[in-house]
Amino acid sequence: MEVHQFATSLAYGDAISDEMLEIQRVLRENGHNSEIFIRFYDPRMAKYIHDFREYKKFSSPENVVIFHFSIGSPVSKMFFRIPDKKIMIYHNITPYEYFLDYHRILARECYKGRLEIKLFVDKVDLALGDSEFNRQELEKAGYPNTGVLPLILNFEKFNEEGNPVIERLFSNGKTTVLFVGRLIPNKKFEDLIKVFYFYKKHFNPDSQLLLVGDYRGMERYLAALQTLIDKLQLRDVHFPGHVEFSDLVSYFDVADFYVSMSEHEGFGVPLLEAFYKKIPVIAFAAGAVEETINGGGVILHEKDFIRTATLIDKLKQDKNLRERVIASQLKALEKYKKENVAQILLQHIEKVSVK
């Protein structure tokens, strides 16, 4: 049986793109022919893809096609038309309200994307969310057959050597607070900056904040964050932008804490990457965050910047507490072992293939 994947794009270093490659690897290891069909791609990913328009040569009612849903594109229109058995994976779409002040076009596309979810209700054999939070959205949209497929993650790649330049720049003796994610308003970078302000001012002046993520297209939001930093007269806040993977490894290696104040997450891969790197995680319970971290780390149920700064200091000073938090995180990762999630994937495919 052939099991192929459709998506609008395959990006470098993107969590969903990485998952697509892991899914393909699992499928091939289990004897399935499996290719990835894309509209847009990073040149570094060219060897992994086919143009989606080529799929007509592969299409068959006996095939299973996995479609990674995103904002509408010609890829989704082709997905509607093919006779193959269909699985849709929904990774969530950020509510449009977050973008109104910073990116009107993206606000419009997110609004349209959330409406478009309902167009697939009678056109797929199975609709999967990568979290229960996302599955419930599909159910509310009217999908009769739903399930959960956690992201298939390859944590071992974080054992690779990082970039010695990054390590030399930021292994400077300062306590390092890290957050990784695209610079978009729902991630609430401004709230994390405020937490860091109180931590640096009242607990640890010898500290730094690393905000690692692509800000291209979000220059207006970046400017607003820089204005906030200026108003607070805050130093040691760094925006590295989109980085190579070796750089990302190094940013995790130098981090003492990982803190997320994001208000909308459909999953939250960097939380688990921090778990794997044995970095204590503090995260606001937004969307699928509490589900994703699976009892590990420290969850915030309300936003109190001073108390969160105090918590960072507590974890810094109390080694036993820090060790207990890290132990809880490593235990939580058991859920995401590749062999466990791979088995769930294969079960979903078997369910669809016998229809």
DONU-904784 format. One record per residue: x negated, y, z negated of N, C-alpha, C in turn; residue number from 0. Coordinates in steps of 0.2 Angstrom, whole numbers. Layout:
N
n_c1;n_c2;n_c3;ca_c1;ca_c2;ca_c3;c_c1;c_c2;c_c3;sedren
X;Y;Z;X;Y;Z;X;Y;Z;NUM $
...
END
This chain:
355
n_c1;n_c2;n_c3;ca_c1;ca_c2;ca_c3;c_c1;c_c2;c_c3;sedren
-4;-6;0;0;0;0;-4;6;0;0 $
-2;11;4;-6;18;4;-3;23;-1;1 $
-7;26;-4;-4;31;-9;-8;37;-8;2 $
-5;42;-5;-8;48;-3;-6;54;-8;3 $
-10;60;-8;-8;66;-12;-7;72;-7;4 $
-2;76;-9;-1;82;-5;-2;88;-11;5 $
-5;93;-8;-6;99;-13;-7;105;-8;6 $
-5;111;-11;-6;117;-7;-14;119;-6;7 $
-18;117;-11;-25;119;-11;-29;114;-15;8 $
-35;114;-14;-40;110;-18;-46;115;-19;9 $
-46;117;-26;-51;122;-28;-57;119;-32;10 $
-62;123;-32;-68;120;-36;-67;122;-43;11 $
-68;117;-47;-68;118;-55;-61;119;-57;12 $
-56;118;-53;-49;119;-56;-46;112;-59;13 $
-43;113;-64;-41;107;-68;-36;102;-64;14 $
-32;105;-60;-27;101;-56;-31;98;-50;15 $
-35;102;-47;-39;99;-42;-44;93;-44;16 $
-47;94;-50;-51;89;-53;-46;83;-54;17 $
-40;84;-56;-36;78;-58;-34;74;-51;18 $
-33;78;-46;-32;75;-39;-38;70;-37;19 $
-44;72;-38;-49;68;-37;-50;62;-41;20 $
-48;63;-48;-48;57;-52;-42;52;-50;21 $
-36;55;-48;-31;50;-46;-33;46;-40;22 $
-36;50;-35;-39;46;-29;-43;41;-31;23 $
-48;42;-36;-53;37;-38;-49;31;-41;24 $
-44;32;-45;-41;27;-49;-37;23;-43;25 $
-34;26;-39;-30;22;-33;-35;18;-29;26 $
-40;21;-27;-45;17;-23;-48;11;-27;27 $
-49;12;-34;-52;7;-38;-47;1;-38;28 $
-41;3;-37;-35;-2;-38;-33;-5;-31;29 $
-37;-4;-26;-35;-7;-20;-31;-3;-15;30 $
-29;3;-17;-25;7;-12;-29;12;-8;31 $
-27;12;-1;-29;18;3;-27;24;0;32 $
-31;29;0;-29;35;-3;-33;41;-1;33 $
-29;46;2;-32;52;5;-28;58;2;34 $
-32;64;2;-29;70;0;-28;75;6;35 $
-22;78;6;-20;82;11;-18;89;9;36 $
-21;94;12;-22;101;9;-21;106;14;37 $
-18;112;12;-18;118;17;-24;122;16;38 $
-26;124;10;-32;128;8;-37;124;4;39 $
-43;126;5;-48;122;1;-54;126;0;40 $
-58;126;-5;-64;128;-6;-69;125;-2;41 $
-74;128;2;-78;125;6;-82;119;3;42 $
-84;120;-4;-87;115;-7;-83;108;-8;43 $
-77;108;-7;-72;103;-7;-70;100;-1;44 $
-73;102;5;-71;100;12;-72;92;13;45 $
-77;89;10;-78;82;11;-72;78;8;46 $
-68;81;4;-63;77;0;-56;77;4;47 $
-55;81;9;-48;83;11;-47;82;18;48 $
-41;81;20;-38;82;27;-33;88;27;49 $
-33;91;33;-27;96;34;-21;92;33;50 $
-16;95;30;-10;92;29;-6;91;35;51 $
-7;95;40;-4;93;47;-6;87;50;52 $
-11;84;48;-14;77;50;-9;71;47;53 $
-5;73;42;-2;67;39;3;63;43;54 $
5;66;49;10;63;53;7;56;56;55 $
0;56;56;-3;50;58;-4;44;53;56 $
-3;46;47;-3;42;41;4;40;39;57 $
9;44;40;16;43;37;19;36;38;58 $
22;34;33;26;27;34;31;27;28;59 $
37;24;29;41;23;24;39;18;18;60 $
33;15;20;30;10;15;25;14;10;61 $
23;20;13;18;24;9;22;27;3;62 $
18;29;-2;20;33;-8;16;39;-7;63 $
19;45;-8;16;51;-7;17;55;-14;64 $
11;57;-17;11;61;-23;10;68;-21;65 $
15;73;-23;15;80;-21;14;84;-28;66 $
9;88;-28;7;92;-34;11;98;-32;67 $
16;99;-36;21;105;-34;17;112;-36;68 $
18;117;-32;16;123;-34;20;128;-30;69 $
18;135;-30;22;140;-27;23;138;-19;70 $
29;139;-17;31;136;-10;26;138;-4;71 $
25;133;0;21;133;6;23;129;11;72 $
20;129;17;22;124;22;21;117;20;73 $
16;116;15;15;109;13;21;106;10;74 $
25;110;6;31;107;3;36;106;8;75 $
36;110;14;41;109;19;40;103;22;76 $
34;101;24;32;94;27;34;89;22;77 $
33;90;16;34;85;11;42;83;11;78 $
46;88;12;53;87;13;55;82;18;79 $
51;83;24;53;79;30;50;72;31;80 $
45;70;27;42;64;29;46;58;26;81 $
46;52;29;50;47;27;47;43;21;82 $
41;44;19;38;41;13;42;41;7;83 $
40;36;2;43;37;-5;39;43;-8;84 $
43;46;-12;40;52;-15;40;53;-22;85 $
34;55;-25;33;57;-32;31;64;-32;86 $
34;68;-36;32;75;-37;29;76;-44;87 $
23;79;-45;20;81;-51;21;88;-52;88 $
24;90;-58;25;97;-59;20;99;-65;89 $
16;104;-63;11;107;-68;13;113;-71;90 $
19;115;-70;22;121;-72;20;128;-68;91 $
25;132;-68;24;139;-65;25;144;-70;92 $
20;149;-71;20;154;-76;26;158;-75;93 $
30;160;-80;36;165;-79;34;171;-76;94 $
38;174;-71;36;179;-67;35;186;-72;95 $
38;186;-77;38;192;-81;31;194;-84;96 $
27;189;-84;20;191;-87;16;195;-81;97 $
18;195;-75;14;198;-70;17;205;-68;98 $
22;207;-70;26;213;-68;21;219;-68;99 $
17;220;-73;13;226;-74;7;225;-70;100 $
5;219;-68;-2;218;-65;-3;216;-58;101 $
3;212;-56;2;209;-49;9;208;-47;102 $
12;212;-43;19;212;-41;20;206;-36;103 $
15;205;-32;16;199;-27;16;193;-31;104 $
12;192;-36;12;185;-39;18;185;-43;105 $
20;190;-46;27;190;-50;32;187;-45;106 $
33;190;-39;38;188;-34;37;181;-33;107 $
31;178;-31;30;171;-30;31;167;-35;108 $
30;169;-41;31;164;-47;39;164;-48;109 $
42;169;-47;50;170;-47;53;165;-42;110 $
50;165;-36;53;161;-31;51;154;-32;111 $
45;153;-35;43;146;-36;47;142;-41;112 $
49;146;-46;54;143;-51;61;141;-48;113 $
63;146;-44;69;144;-40;68;138;-36;114 $
63;137;-33;61;132;-28;61;125;-31;115 $
60;125;-37;59;118;-41;66;114;-40;116 $
71;118;-40;78;115;-39;79;112;-32;117 $
75;114;-27;76;112;-20;74;104;-19;118 $
70;102;-24;67;95;-23;72;90;-27;119 $
77;92;-30;81;87;-35;83;81;-31;120 $
86;81;-25;88;75;-22;83;73;-16;121 $
77;75;-17;72;74;-11;66;70;-14;122 $
66;68;-20;60;64;-23;63;58;-27;123 $
59;53;-27;61;47;-30;59;47;-38;124 $
54;51;-39;52;52;-46;49;59;-47;125 $
51;62;-52;48;69;-54;44;68;-61;126 $
38;70;-61;34;69;-67;31;76;-69;127 $
31;77;-75;28;82;-79;21;80;-82;128 $
16;84;-82;10;82;-85;10;83;-93;129 $
16;85;-95;17;85;-102;25;84;-103;130 $
27;82;-109;34;82;-111;37;89;-110;131 $
34;94;-111;36;101;-110;38;102;-103;132 $
34;100;-98;35;101;-91;41;96;-89;133 $
41;90;-92;46;85;-90;53;88;-92;134 $
54;91;-98;60;93;-100;62;99;-95;135 $
58;103;-92;60;108;-87;63;105;-81;136 $
60;99;-79;62;96;-73;69;93;-75;137 $
70;90;-80;77;87;-82;82;93;-82;138 $
80;99;-85;85;104;-85;87;107;-78;139 $
82;106;-74;83;108;-67;87;103;-63;140 $
89;97;-66;93;93;-63;90;86;-60;141 $
84;85;-61;81;79;-58;83;73;-62;142 $
86;68;-59;89;62;-62;83;57;-65;143 $
78;57;-61;72;52;-63;66;56;-65;144 $
64;56;-71;58;60;-73;54;56;-78;145 $
48;58;-78;43;54;-83;37;59;-84;146 $
33;56;-88;27;60;-90;20;57;-88;147 $
16;60;-85;9;58;-83;4;63;-85;148 $
1;62;-91;-4;66;-93;-10;67;-88;149 $
-13;73;-88;-19;73;-83;-24;68;-84;150 $
-26;65;-79;-32;61;-79;-38;65;-79;151 $
-42;64;-84;-48;69;-86;-54;65;-86;152 $
-59;68;-83;-66;65;-84;-70;69;-89;153 $
-70;67;-95;-74;71;-100;-82;70;-99;154 $
-84;64;-97;-91;62;-97;-95;67;-93;155 $
-92;70;-88;-96;75;-84;-99;81;-88;156 $
-96;82;-94;-98;87;-99;-105;84;-103;157 $
-107;78;-101;-113;76;-104;-119;78;-100;158 $
-117;81;-94;-123;83;-89;-126;89;-92;159 $
-132;91;-90;-136;96;-92;-133;103;-90;160 $
-133;108;-94;-130;114;-92;-136;119;-88;161 $
-134;125;-88;-138;130;-85;-143;133;-90;162 $
-149;132;-90;-154;135;-95;-154;142;-96;163 $
-152;146;-90;-152;153;-91;-146;155;-95;164 $
-140;152;-94;-135;154;-99;-136;152;-106;165 $
-139;147;-107;-141;145;-114;-146;149;-117;166 $
-151;152;-113;-155;157;-116;-152;163;-117;167 $
-147;165;-113;-144;172;-114;-140;172;-120;168 $
-136;166;-121;-131;166;-127;-133;162;-133;169 $
-138;158;-133;-140;155;-139;-145;160;-142;170 $
-142;165;-145;-145;170;-148;-144;171;-155;171 $
-142;166;-159;-141;166;-166;-134;169;-168;172 $
-130;171;-163;-124;174;-165;-118;169;-165;173 $
-114;169;-170;-108;165;-170;-104;166;-163;174 $
-102;161;-160;-99;162;-153;-92;159;-153;175 $
-87;163;-151;-80;162;-150;-79;161;-143;176 $
-76;156;-140;-75;154;-133;-68;153;-131;177 $
-66;156;-125;-60;154;-122;-61;153;-115;178 $
-58;148;-112;-59;147;-105;-52;147;-102;179 $
-52;150;-96;-45;151;-93;-45;156;-88;180 $
-41;156;-83;-41;161;-78;-38;167;-81;181 $
-41;173;-79;-39;179;-82;-32;182;-80;182 $
-27;179;-83;-20;181;-82;-16;183;-88;183 $
-11;187;-87;-8;190;-93;-5;185;-98;184 $
-2;179;-96;1;175;-101;-4;171;-105;185 $
-11;172;-103;-16;169;-108;-17;173;-114;186 $
-15;180;-114;-15;184;-119;-22;185;-122;187 $
-27;187;-117;-34;189;-119;-34;195;-124;188 $
-29;199;-123;-29;205;-128;-28;203;-135;189 $
-24;198;-136;-23;195;-143;-30;192;-146;190 $
-33;188;-141;-39;185;-144;-45;191;-145;191 $
-45;196;-141;-49;202;-142;-48;205;-149;192 $
-42;205;-151;-40;208;-157;-42;204;-163;193 $
-41;197;-162;-43;193;-167;-51;193;-168;194 $
-54;194;-163;-62;194;-163;-64;201;-166;195 $
-60;206;-165;-61;213;-168;-61;212;-175;196 $
-56;209;-178;-56;208;-185;-61;204;-188;197 $
-63;198;-184;-68;194;-187;-75;197;-187;198 $
-76;201;-182;-83;204;-181;-83;210;-186;199 $
-78;214;-187;-78;219;-192;-78;217;-199;200 $
-74;212;-201;-73;211;-208;-77;205;-210;201 $
-79;200;-206;-82;194;-208;-89;193;-205;202 $
-90;194;-199;-96;192;-196;-98;197;-190;203 $
-102;202;-192;-104;207;-187;-109;204;-182;204 $
-112;198;-184;-117;195;-179;-113;189;-175;205 $
-108;191;-171;-104;187;-167;-103;189;-160;206 $
-101;185;-156;-100;186;-149;-94;182;-146;207 $
-90;185;-141;-84;182;-138;-85;181;-131;208 $
-85;175;-129;-86;173;-122;-79;172;-119;209 $
-77;175;-114;-70;174;-110;-72;172;-103;210 $
-72;166;-102;-74;163;-96;-68;161;-91;211 $
-68;164;-86;-63;163;-81;-62;168;-75;212 $
-60;165;-70;-59;169;-64;-55;175;-65;213 $
-57;181;-63;-53;187;-63;-51;190;-57;214 $
-53;187;-51;-52;190;-45;-44;190;-43;215 $
-42;196;-41;-35;197;-40;-32;200;-46;216 $
-35;200;-52;-32;202;-58;-37;208;-61;217 $
-39;212;-56;-43;218;-59;-40;223;-63;218 $
-33;224;-62;-29;228;-66;-29;226;-73;219 $
-28;219;-74;-27;217;-80;-34;217;-84;220 $
-40;215;-80;-46;216;-83;-48;223;-85;221 $
-46;228;-81;-47;235;-83;-43;237;-89;222 $
-37;234;-90;-33;235;-96;-37;232;-102;223 $
-40;226;-102;-44;223;-107;-50;227;-109;224 $
-53;229;-104;-59;233;-105;-58;240;-108;225 $
-52;243;-107;-50;249;-110;-48;248;-117;226 $
-45;242;-119;-44;240;-126;-50;239;-130;227 $
-55;236;-126;-62;235;-130;-65;241;-131;228 $
-65;246;-127;-67;253;-128;-64;256;-134;229 $
-57;256;-134;-54;259;-139;-56;256;-146;230 $
-57;250;-146;-59;247;-152;-66;247;-154;231 $
-70;251;-149;-77;251;-150;-80;245;-152;232 $
-78;240;-148;-80;233;-149;-86;231;-144;233 $
-91;228;-147;-97;225;-143;-97;218;-143;234 $
-101;215;-139;-102;208;-138;-96;204;-136;235 $
-92;207;-131;-87;204;-127;-89;203;-120;236 $
-89;197;-118;-92;195;-111;-87;192;-107;237 $
-87;194;-100;-82;191;-95;-87;188;-90;238 $
-89;182;-90;-93;179;-85;-90;178;-78;239 $
-83;178;-78;-79;177;-72;-79;170;-70;240 $
-78;168;-64;-78;161;-61;-85;158;-61;241 $
-86;153;-64;-93;150;-65;-94;143;-62;242 $
-100;142;-60;-102;135;-58;-101;130;-64;243 $
-100;124;-62;-99;119;-68;-105;118;-73;244 $
-111;119;-70;-116;118;-75;-116;124;-80;245 $
-114;130;-77;-113;136;-82;-108;134;-87;246 $
-102;131;-85;-97;130;-90;-99;125;-95;247 $
-103;120;-93;-106;116;-98;-110;120;-104;248 $
-114;124;-101;-118;128;-106;-114;133;-110;249 $
-108;136;-108;-104;140;-112;-101;136;-117;250 $
-99;130;-116;-96;125;-121;-102;123;-126;251 $
-108;122;-123;-114;120;-128;-115;126;-133;252 $
-115;132;-131;-117;137;-136;-111;140;-140;253 $
-105;137;-139;-99;139;-143;-99;136;-150;254 $
-97;140;-155;-95;138;-162;-88;136;-163;255 $
-84;140;-159;-76;140;-160;-73;141;-153;256 $
-68;137;-152;-63;138;-147;-57;141;-149;257 $
-55;147;-147;-48;150;-149;-44;152;-143;258 $
-38;149;-144;-33;151;-138;-27;155;-141;259 $
-25;160;-139;-19;164;-141;-14;164;-135;260 $
-15;160;-130;-11;160;-124;-3;159;-126;261 $
1;162;-122;8;161;-124;12;157;-119;262 $
9;154;-114;12;149;-109;7;145;-107;263 $
8;138;-108;3;133;-106;8;127;-104;264 $
7;124;-98;10;118;-96;6;112;-99;265 $
0;113;-100;-5;108;-103;-10;111;-107;266 $
-16;112;-104;-21;116;-108;-27;111;-108;267 $
-30;110;-102;-36;106;-101;-42;108;-105;268 $
-44;115;-105;-50;117;-109;-49;115;-117;269 $
-43;115;-119;-43;113;-126;-46;106;-128;270 $
-44;101;-123;-47;95;-124;-54;94;-122;271 $
-57;98;-118;-64;99;-116;-68;101;-122;272 $
-65;106;-126;-68;108;-132;-68;103;-137;273 $
-62;99;-138;-62;93;-142;-68;88;-141;274 $
-69;87;-134;-74;82;-132;-81;85;-134;275 $
-82;91;-134;-88;94;-135;-89;96;-143;276 $
-84;93;-147;-85;94;-154;-85;101;-157;277 $
-81;105;-153;-80;112;-155;-73;113;-159;278 $
-73;116;-165;-67;117;-168;-62;121;-164;279 $
-56;119;-163;-51;123;-159;-45;126;-164;280 $
-44;132;-162;-38;135;-165;-34;138;-160;281 $
-27;136;-160;-23;137;-154;-16;139;-156;282 $
-14;144;-153;-7;146;-154;-2;141;-151;283 $
3;139;-154;8;134;-152;13;136;-146;284 $
10;137;-140;14;140;-135;15;134;-130;285 $
21;133;-127;22;128;-122;20;121;-124;286 $
16;118;-120;14;111;-121;8;111;-126;287 $
5;116;-129;-1;116;-132;-1;111;-138;288 $
4;111;-142;4;107;-148;5;100;-146;289 $
9;98;-141;9;92;-138;2;89;-135;290 $
-1;94;-132;-7;92;-129;-13;90;-134;291 $
-13;94;-139;-19;93;-144;-17;87;-149;292 $
-11;85;-149;-10;78;-151;-12;77;-158;293 $
-11;82;-163;-12;82;-170;-20;84;-171;294 $
-23;86;-166;-30;88;-167;-31;96;-168;295 $
-36;98;-170;-37;105;-171;-33;109;-176;296 $
-32;115;-175;-28;119;-180;-23;123;-176;297 $
-17;122;-177;-11;125;-173;-9;132;-177;298 $
-8;137;-173;-5;143;-176;2;143;-174;299 $
7;144;-179;14;145;-177;16;152;-177;300 $
12;156;-179;14;164;-178;7;167;-177;301 $
8;173;-174;2;177;-172;1;182;-178;302 $
-5;181;-181;-7;186;-186;-15;186;-185;303 $
-17;192;-182;-24;193;-180;-29;192;-186;304 $
-27;195;-192;-31;195;-197;-32;188;-200;305 $
-26;185;-201;-26;178;-204;-30;173;-199;306 $
-30;174;-193;-33;170;-188;-41;171;-189;307 $
-43;178;-189;-50;179;-191;-52;176;-197;308 $
-48;176;-202;-50;173;-209;-51;166;-208;309 $
-47;163;-204;-47;155;-203;-54;154;-199;310 $
-56;158;-194;-62;156;-191;-68;157;-196;311 $
-67;162;-201;-73;162;-206;-72;156;-210;312 $
-66;154;-212;-66;148;-217;-69;142;-213;313 $
-68;141;-207;-71;135;-203;-78;136;-203;314 $
-81;142;-203;-88;144;-202;-91;142;-209;315 $
-88;144;-215;-91;143;-221;-90;136;-224;316 $
-85;133;-223;-83;126;-226;-85;121;-221;317 $
-90;118;-222;-93;112;-217;-88;106;-217;318 $
-86;105;-223;-81;99;-224;-75;100;-220;319 $
-72;106;-220;-66;107;-217;-68;107;-209;320 $
-73;110;-207;-75;109;-200;-76;102;-198;321 $
-79;98;-202;-80;91;-200;-73;87;-199;322 $
-68;89;-204;-62;86;-204;-58;88;-197;323 $
-59;94;-195;-55;97;-189;-58;93;-183;324 $
-65;93;-183;-68;89;-177;-66;82;-177;325 $
-65;79;-183;-63;72;-183;-56;71;-180;326 $
-52;76;-182;-45;75;-180;-45;76;-172;327 $
-49;80;-169;-49;81;-162;-52;75;-158;328 $
-57;72;-161;-59;66;-158;-54;60;-158;329 $
-50;60;-163;-45;55;-164;-39;56;-159;330 $
-38;63;-158;-33;65;-153;-34;63;-146;331 $
-41;63;-144;-43;61;-137;-42;54;-135;332 $
-40;50;-140;-39;43;-139;-33;42;-134;333 $
-28;47;-134;-23;47;-130;-24;48;-123;334 $
-30;51;-121;-32;53;-115;-37;49;-112;335 $
-39;43;-115;-44;39;-111;-41;37;-104;336 $
-46;37;-100;-45;37;-93;-41;30;-91;337 $
-43;25;-94;-39;18;-93;-32;19;-95;338 $
-31;22;-101;-24;23;-103;-19;27;-98;339 $
-22;32;-96;-18;37;-92;-17;33;-85;340 $
-23;30;-83;-23;27;-76;-17;21;-76;341 $
-16;18;-81;-11;13;-82;-4;16;-81;342 $
-3;22;-84;3;25;-84;4;27;-76;343 $
-1;30;-73;0;31;-66;2;25;-62;344 $
-1;20;-62;0;14;-58;7;11;-60;345 $
9;12;-66;16;10;-68;21;14;-64;346 $
20;21;-64;25;25;-60;25;23;-53;347 $
19;22;-50;19;21;-43;22;14;-41;348 $
21;9;-46;25;3;-45;32;4;-45;349 $
35;8;-50;42;9;-51;45;12;-44;350 $
41;16;-41;44;20;-35;43;15;-29;351 $
38;11;-28;36;7;-23;41;1;-22;352 $
44;-1;-27;49;-7;-27;56;-5;-25;353 $
57;2;-24;64;4;-23;66;3;-16;354 $
END
